Amino acid sequence: MIPNLAVIRIHGEHGWCPPIPVPLFLLWIVAILLSPLILAALLVLWAVCIGAGYQMWRLLGALWSLLCALPGTDVRVTADGKHITVRIL
């Protein structure tokens, strides 16, 4: 299953910010709008894979598996006294 939602939390030195939900499923609208460019990129990728001797379907399968493994990922960054947490659901 592909990720649907990311929750961003920012904790500063002096205060607390409420969680910010980011709906990732809206990225599909962008993908549909950019589909001609994505198709052209896939054709270039196909040509590169043929030239390098790789199977494109294995590469696409690996990328899809990586995308499907994203739910449950937590990213935590600390810099200059601020803590940023991104949780992908």
C-alpha positions in Angstrom: 0.0 0.0 0.0 1.4 3.4 -0.9 1.6 6.1 1.8 -1.5 8.4 2.1 -0.6 10.9 4.8 2.5 12.5 6.4 2.4 14.2 9.7 5.0 17.0 10.4 5.7 18.2 13.9 8.1 21.1 14.7 9.2 21.6 18.3 11.1 24.8 18.9 13.0 26.0 21.9 10.3 28.4 23.0 7.1 26.8 21.9 5.2 23.9 20.4 3.6 23.8 17.0 0.5 21.5 16.4 1.0 18.6 14.0 0.7 19.5 10.3 -1.0 16.7 8.2 0.2 16.6 4.6 -2.1 14.5 2.3 0.2 12.5 0.1 -2.6 11.1 -2.0 -2.9 14.6 -3.6 0.4 13.9 -5.3 -1.4 11.6 -7.7 -3.2 14.7 -9.2 0.3 16.2 -9.9 1.4 12.9 -11.4 -1.6 12.8 -13.7 -1.0 16.4 -14.8 2.7 15.6 -15.5 2.0 12.3 -17.1 3.4 13.3 -20.6 6.7 14.2 -18.9 6.7 11.0 -16.9 6.0 9.0 -20.0 9.0 10.7 -21.8 11.2 10.0 -18.8 10.2 6.3 -18.8 11.1 6.1 -22.5 14.5 7.6 -21.8 14.9 5.2 -18.8 14.0 2.3 -21.0 16.6 3.3 -23.5 19.2 3.6 -20.8 18.3 0.2 -19.3 18.7 -1.4 -22.7 22.0 0.3 -23.2 23.3 -0.7 -19.8 21.9 -4.3 -20.0 19.4 -4.0 -17.2 15.8 -5.2 -17.2 13.5 -2.1 -16.8 10.7 -4.2 -15.2 13.0 -5.2 -12.4 14.0 -1.6 -11.8 10.4 -0.4 -11.8 9.5 -3.3 -9.5 12.2 -2.3 -7.0 11.0 1.4 -7.1 7.4 0.3 -6.5 8.5 -1.9 -3.6 10.4 1.0 -2.1 7.4 3.3 -2.4 5.1 0.7 -0.8 7.6 0.3 2.1 7.4 3.9 3.1 4.4 3.7 5.5 5.6 3.6 9.1 8.7 5.6 8.4 9.8 8.2 11.0 12.3 10.9 10.1 13.7 13.0 13.0 15.9 16.0 12.5 17.5 18.2 15.2 19.2 21.4 14.4 19.7 24.7 16.2 17.4 23.7 19.1 14.5 22.8 16.8 13.2 19.2 16.5 11.4 18.3 13.3 9.6 14.9 13.0 8.0 13.6 9.8 5.9 10.5 10.1 4.6 8.8 7.0 1.4 6.9 7.6 
